[in-house]
Amino acid sequence: MLGVHFAVTAEQEKALLKAARNDEVGDLVEDLGEDWDDESMKVDSDKAWDALHRCLGDEYPLSHAILGGEDLHEEYWVVHVTAEQVRDVAAALRGLDRAWLRERFDAFDKDDYAGAGDDRDFEYTWGNFADIRAFYDRAATAGRAVVFTAM
């Protein structure tokens, strides 16, 4: 599964939430991905989202950086984080450095993890973390909600 974060406008957020209530969010997310034109409000995390979620843990607000928001789909990940939560996530991510992430990466259980769990995998995870941290800062500054998808 490849992960992508979108910083959505209020109009897009409203449409996604409505689509989720009507069980139509899959089509809307597919259209969103195909029609997205503002690359500064999107970040691909490829397969690193799994390691990042494990590193960031289950406590708010870090938990909401990847999978901790409201799940809008039953078959794959479409996770909604409100604009207020985005501000909290951005602030929490700012305080994390490479050493913190490395400690968390080395500590999580690799038994059901698809990645290699080695130094190269950490470097890949770190690079994606830095991109996601910058993305959340941009989304928070713009006052946008975030939708994470993994399909």
One Martini backbone bead per residue (centre of mass of N, CA, C, O) as a GRO file, in nm:
protein
  151
    1MET     BB    1   0.095   0.037   0.023
    2LEU     BB    2   0.033   0.372  -0.063
    3GLY     BB    3   0.107   0.691   0.064
    4VAL     BB    4  -0.117   0.986   0.108
    5HIS     BB    5  -0.125   1.338   0.149
    6PHE     BB    6  -0.396   1.579   0.194
    7ALA     BB    7  -0.464   1.925   0.174
    8VAL     BB    8  -0.776   2.035   0.230
    9THR     BB    9  -1.035   2.197   0.167
   10ALA     BB   10  -1.336   2.277   0.288
   11GLU     BB   11  -1.489   2.166   0.043
   12GLN     BB   12  -1.348   1.888   0.029
   13GLU     BB   13  -1.415   1.800   0.314
   14LYS     BB   14  -1.720   1.804   0.288
   15ALA     BB   15  -1.736   1.598   0.056
   16LEU     BB   16  -1.598   1.362   0.206
   17LEU     BB   17  -1.799   1.340   0.443
   18LYS     BB   18  -2.045   1.290   0.267
   19ALA     BB   19  -1.936   1.039   0.118
   20ALA     BB   20  -1.903   0.865   0.374
   21ARG     BB   21  -2.209   0.858   0.446
   22ASN     BB   22  -2.264   0.733   0.131
   23ASP     BB   23  -2.036   0.533   0.040
   24GLU     BB   24  -1.830   0.739  -0.177
   25VAL     BB   25  -1.518   0.789  -0.113
   26GLY     BB   26  -1.351   0.633  -0.321
   27ASP     BB   27  -1.415   0.805  -0.573
   28LEU     BB   28  -1.324   1.079  -0.456
   29VAL     BB   29  -1.027   1.003  -0.401
   30GLU     BB   30  -0.952   0.929  -0.685
   31ASP     BB   31  -1.011   1.211  -0.802
   32LEU     BB   32  -0.820   1.367  -0.623
   33GLY     BB   33  -0.556   1.231  -0.723
   34GLU     BB   34  -0.595   1.301  -1.033
   35ASP     BB   35  -0.666   1.636  -0.980
   36TRP     BB   36  -0.419   1.726  -0.847
   37ASP     BB   37  -0.240   2.069  -0.837
   38ASP     BB   38  -0.106   2.099  -0.532
   39GLU     BB   39   0.200   1.994  -0.428
   40SER     BB   40   0.220   2.150  -0.144
   41MET     BB   41  -0.066   1.976  -0.060
   42LYS     BB   42   0.131   1.719  -0.093
   43VAL     BB   43   0.228   1.376   0.019
   44ASP     BB   44   0.448   1.116  -0.025
   45SER     BB   45   0.509   0.789   0.159
   46ASP     BB   46   0.454   0.537   0.045
   47LYS     BB   47   0.580   0.287   0.274
   48ALA     BB   48   0.659   0.465   0.536
   49TRP     BB   49   0.393   0.492   0.698
   50ASP     BB   50   0.420   0.244   0.875
   51ALA     BB   51   0.670   0.320   1.041
   52LEU     BB   52   0.566   0.596   1.132
   53HIS     BB   53   0.325   0.500   1.291
   54ARG     BB   54   0.490   0.328   1.490
   55CYS     BB   55   0.668   0.564   1.596
   56LEU     BB   56   0.433   0.772   1.688
   57GLY     BB   57   0.188   0.624   1.784
   58ASP     BB   58  -0.121   0.655   2.009
   59GLU     BB   59  -0.073   0.958   2.078
   60TYR     BB   60  -0.188   1.256   2.114
   61PRO     BB   61  -0.101   1.393   1.806
   62LEU     BB   62   0.086   1.182   1.659
   63SER     BB   63  -0.130   0.970   1.567
   64HIS     BB   64  -0.251   1.181   1.337
   65ALA     BB   65  -0.033   1.172   1.102
   66ILE     BB   66  -0.173   0.900   0.984
   67LEU     BB   67  -0.420   0.696   1.155
   68GLY     BB   68  -0.579   0.881   1.397
   69GLY     BB   69  -0.824   0.949   1.264
   70GLU     BB   70  -1.095   0.945   1.063
   71ASP     BB   71  -1.238   0.673   0.926
   72LEU     BB   72  -1.390   0.656   0.581
   73HIS     BB   73  -1.310   0.345   0.525
   74GLU     BB   74  -1.321  -0.015   0.496
   75GLU     BB   75  -1.088  -0.119   0.278
   76TYR     BB   76  -0.923   0.151   0.318
   77TRP     BB   77  -0.724   0.423   0.370
   78VAL     BB   78  -0.925   0.704   0.504
   79VAL     BB   79  -0.796   0.981   0.678
   80HIS     BB   80  -0.923   1.226   0.903
   81VAL     BB   81  -0.803   1.566   0.968
   82THR     BB   82  -0.842   1.834   1.121
   83ALA     BB   83  -0.736   2.154   1.137
   84GLU     BB   84  -0.685   2.150   1.441
   85GLN     BB   85  -0.518   1.886   1.441
   86VAL     BB   86  -0.299   1.981   1.247
   87ARG     BB   87  -0.175   2.187   1.438
   88ASP     BB   88  -0.094   1.979   1.654
   89VAL     BB   89   0.082   1.800   1.478
   90ALA     BB   90   0.284   2.010   1.381
   91ALA     BB   91   0.391   2.086   1.663
   92ALA     BB   92   0.488   1.798   1.744
   93LEU     BB   93   0.685   1.743   1.500
   94ARG     BB   94   0.890   1.978   1.546
   95GLY     BB   95   1.021   1.826   1.815
   96LEU     BB   96   1.148   1.620   1.615
   97ASP     BB   97   1.420   1.401   1.565
   98ARG     BB   98   1.636   1.173   1.452
   99ALA     BB   99   1.695   1.035   1.726
  100TRP     BB  100   1.403   0.981   1.802
  101LEU     BB  101   1.328   0.811   1.555
  102ARG     BB  102   1.545   0.594   1.587
  103GLU     BB  103   1.451   0.486   1.858
  104ARG     BB  104   1.165   0.405   1.760
  105PHE     BB  105   1.249   0.224   1.525
  106ASP     BB  106   1.420   0.017   1.696
  107ALA     BB  107   1.166  -0.058   1.900
  108PHE     BB  108   0.982  -0.175   1.708
  109ASP     BB  109   0.796  -0.432   1.600
  110LYS     BB  110   0.899  -0.654   1.321
  111ASP     BB  111   0.717  -0.907   1.273
  112ASP     BB  112   0.472  -0.733   1.092
  113TYR     BB  113   0.689  -0.602   0.911
  114ALA     BB  114   0.774  -0.533   0.569
  115GLY     BB  115   1.030  -0.422   0.629
  116ALA     BB  116   1.371  -0.441   0.706
  117GLY     BB  117   1.488  -0.262   0.964
  118ASP     BB  118   1.725  -0.099   0.866
  119ASP     BB  119   1.924   0.159   0.779
  120ARG     BB  120   1.790   0.209   0.506
  121ASP     BB  121   1.502   0.219   0.615
  122PHE     BB  122   1.547   0.459   0.798
  123GLU     BB  123   1.625   0.666   0.584
  124TYR     BB  124   1.356   0.647   0.438
  125THR     BB  125   1.185   0.731   0.683
  126TRP     BB  126   1.320   1.003   0.742
  127GLY     BB  127   1.260   1.142   0.472
  128ASN     BB  128   0.949   1.119   0.506
  129PHE     BB  129   0.926   1.268   0.770
  130ALA     BB  130   1.030   1.542   0.673
  131ASP     BB  131   0.802   1.580   0.463
  132ILE     BB  132   0.561   1.560   0.661
  133ARG     BB  133   0.637   1.788   0.848
  134ALA     BB  134   0.628   2.011   0.628
  135PHE     BB  135   0.339   1.962   0.542
  136TYR     BB  136   0.198   2.026   0.814
  137ASP     BB  137   0.290   2.317   0.819
  138ARG     BB  138   0.142   2.404   0.561
  139ALA     BB  139  -0.143   2.317   0.645
  140ALA     BB  140  -0.162   2.489   0.902
  141THR     BB  141  -0.115   2.766   0.769
  142ALA     BB  142  -0.374   2.713   0.570
  143GLY     BB  143  -0.613   2.570   0.737
  144ARG     BB  144  -0.607   2.255   0.688
  145ALA     BB  145  -0.704   1.960   0.619
  146VAL     BB  146  -0.648   1.598   0.636
  147VAL     BB  147  -0.578   1.328   0.401
  148PHE     BB  148  -0.523   0.985   0.432
  149THR     BB  149  -0.384   0.744   0.199
  150ALA     BB  150  -0.412   0.375   0.149
  151MET     BB  151  -0.373   0.139  -0.150
   0.00000   0.00000   0.00000
